[in-house]
Amino acid sequence: MILRQEDLQKLETHWAVAAVRNEERRRAHDVANARLIKDALGSQLQLDFAEQPTDDDLLERLATAYEIAASEGLDALLHPSDRTQAQATLAQSGAFRAFEIRRVFRIPEEDTAKVLHILHLASLAYAGDRWADLRRWCFDHERETAAPNSATVTWDRRVLFTVYEGWLRLFRKDSWNDLHGISGLIVQLRQEQQQYEVEILGGESTMDSQVMALRLIALYHWARATELLAKFMLQGQPGGINQDLDLHFEKGIRAAAAAADISLEMLLRRQQVSTRASAALSSRSRVVLVR
């Protein structure tokens, strides 16, 4: 779906976005543009633009407002129809603008925070049809986006970091080896599961262990969906890829919700849109190649 200027203008009338004053929105976009230029050109260009101590908070507020608008139409993006067209356009517009702002945020240094930040940004890029900008951003920040070392972390973080590494390969698609390597990552997780899972769940059924079990179920389904998507991008199979992806994401979302892990639940909802978009892009590429 190609966004029009009027679609982006209509987004500004959404209640969450309109709650940020016009002058604040203009300031936020000016700050984001200035940071983007500085990030791209560094010391090659001296900008006459002074930031203010409140700018970070302003960027966060506006990005969140755009994401609220986007979140209201996630289902419309997953299940497009004439009836839901307006909601889908709103969702894409909100993600488009939110990505524009969040891509200039500082990348956290702590591993888990970094991974969640980049996955969040990527989900906005795919929902907003800015995957090409995301790919360029990944190459521009190759060192900062590198997958963390998962050898010494808890099992749940190990799974998260491995899934992230798989998605990092999907984002950049630097070579066919990137896609081939994803299956190897997931296979290794399965081999390690029996050894490490018992350590984190313990021997007794407590509330904490039940919550962790649900969280792991959500992560496992996400890992399987990632593996299926990589296989589809390589082989064009299975044919009903959307149904297979939806099956795993819906089970993962239910598990995250049962664990009361709202952040993981929301991330999985966004990633479900990302996988659909990735599969669609892959299908279009194959059509072009066949022709």
N, C-alpha and C positions, 0 to 999 in steps of 0.2 A: 504494500500500500504506500503510495507516494503522498506525503503530506503537502498541503498547500499552505500558503501564508495565512489564509483566513482560518485554517485549522489551528495554527499556533496562536493567532489572535483570540480565537474563541476560548482557548485554554486559559487565557488571562482573566476570563470572567468566572471561572470555576470558583466556588466559595472559598476553598482552601488557599488558592493562589491570590484571590482578591483580598484576602485578609492581610496580606503583606502589601503595604502601601506602594503606590506607583513609583514614588521617588526611591523607595528602598529597592524595588525590583530593578529599576534602572541602574542603581548603584551596584547591585549584586552582579548584574551582567557585565558592567564595566570592569569590576574587579576580576571576574572570571576571564574576560578577554585579555586583560593586562597580564594575568598570571600565565595564560596560555602562550602569549607572545614571549614572555620572559623564559618560560620553560623551553620553548623551541629555539630561541636565539641566544639565550644566556647573556654573556658580556658583549656580544656583537652589537647590541642595540641598547641605548640608554633611554628608558621611557620616563617621561615627565608625568608620573602617576604615583601619588602617595597613598599607601593603604592606611586604614584606620584600625584601632584596636578592636572595634566591633565588627569588622568585616567577616571574620570567620563565623561568628554567630549568625550574621545575616545570610551568608551563603548556605549554612545548614538549614535555616528556617525556610528559605525559598526552595531549596532542593527537596526538603521534606514535603512542602506544599505541592510541588509538582508530582511527587511520588504518590501522595494521597489521591490526586486526580487519576494517575496511572493505575493505581491498585483497584479502583472502582470498575475498570474495564478489562481486567485480566481474563475473566471468563469469556468476554466477547472476543478477545484475541485468540483464545483457544478454540472457540466454537463460533466462527464467523457466520453471519447471515445478514440478510437485508434489514432485519429487525434490530440487530445489534450493531449495525455499521457505525452509528454515531458514538456509541460507547467504545468501540474498538479504536476509532480515530482519536478520541479523547485519551485513551490509554497510551497509544503510540506517541501522541503529542507530549503528554506528561513525561514519558520515559525519555523522549528526545531531549527535552529541556533539562531534565534532572541529570542526564549523562553529561550534558554540556557544562554543568556546574560542578558535579562531583569529580570529573576527571582532573580538575585543578587542585583537589584536596591533597594534603600531605599524606603519603602512604605510611601507615603505622609501621613501627619497627618490630613490635612484638609479633611473633609468627602467626598465632591464631587470629589476632586482630587484622593483620595484613591480609591473610587469606580471605577472611570474610569481607573485608573492604573491597578487594579486587573482584571477588565473585559477585558482590552487590553491584559494582560498577558495570561488570560485564552483562549482567542480566538486564540492566537498563539499556545498554547499547543494543542488545538483540531485540528487546521489545520496541525500542525506538528506531529500529532499522539503521543503526549506526555501527554495524559490525566492522565495516572497513576502517572507521575511526578508531575502534577498539584495537584492531590488529596493529595499526600504526602506533597507538599508545603503548601497546605491549612491547614492541620493538624499541621504542624510545626509552622505555623503563625496564629494559631487559634484566639489569642487575637487581633492581628493587622487587621485581615480580617473580624472581626465581623461587621454585618450590622449596619450602623449608626442609631441613633434615628431620626425618621422622623416626630415626633409629632409637631415640631415647625418650620419646614422648608416650603418653598413655595411649591405649588402643583406640579409643574413640577419636583422639586427635590424629593418630596415625592414619585411620581411615579417611578422615576429613582431608588431611594433607595429600593423600594419594589421589583422592577424587579431584582435588584442586589441580594436581599435576596433570591429570588426564584432561581437565578442562583447559588448562594452559596450552596444552598441545592442540586442542580443538580451536582455541582462539587464534593462535598464530599460524597453524597449518603451514609450517616452514618447509615441510617435505612429507612424502608418504610415510617416512619412518616415524614422524610424529604420531600419525594415526595408527600405524601398526603397533607402536609401543604401548598404546592404551590398554589393549587386551592383556599384555604382559603384566602391567601394573595391577589390574584387577585379579588376574590369576594368582599373582603373588599374595594379594590380600586373602584370597580364599585359603591358600596354603598356610598362612600365618594365623588364620582366625581361631582355629581350635587351641592353639598354644596361648595366644594372648587374651582371648575373650574371657576365659575362665578367671584370669588374674584380675580383671577389672570388675567382673560381676560378683566374684566371691562365691562362697559355698552356700550362704544363707539367703533366703528371699526376704529382703528388706525393701522399704519404700525407695531407698536410694538405688538399690540394684534393679528394681522394676523400672524406675525412670531411665536408668542407664540402658537397660535392655531395649526399651522403646526407642531411645535415641539411636542406638546401634541399628535397629531395624530400619529406621528412616535413612540412615547413612548407607546401609547395604543396598536398599532399593535405588538410591541415588547412584551408587557405584554401578549397579547392573544397568541402569538406564544409560549411563555414560558409555559403558562397554557396547551396548546395542547400537547407540548412535554412531560410534566409531566404526563398527562393522558395516552399518548401512552406508556411511560415507565412502568406505572402501569398495564395497561389493554391490551396493544398491539393493541389498536384502536385509531383513525380510520386507516383503511388500507392504504389510500393514504396520509400518513402523510407528505411526502416530498412536495406534491402539496399544502397542506394546509399551511405548514410552509412557503413555497416560496411565496404564495399569500400574507401573512401578512408582510413578510420582504420586498417584492418588493413595497408594498404600503407604508410601513414605510420609506424605502429608498427614494422613490419619495417625500414624505412629507418633509424629512430632507433636500433633495436637494432644494426643493422649498423655504425652510426657509433659505437657504444658510448656513446651519449648517454642514460644511464639516466634522468636527470631529465626529458628531453623525452619519452622513451618512456612514463614513468609519467604525465606530464601528458596525453599523448594518450589513454592508457587511460581516465583519468578524464573527459576531454572527450568520449570516445565515449559514456559513460554520460550526460553532460550533454545531448548532442544527441538521444539517444533520449528522454530525459525531456522536452526542449523540444518535440520532435515529438509526443509523446503528449499533452502539455498543449494544444498547438495543435489536435490532432484533437478533444479533448474540448470545447474552446471552440467549435469549428465545429458539433459535434453539438448543443450547447446553443442556438446561434444558429439552427440549422435548425428545431429544435423550436419 
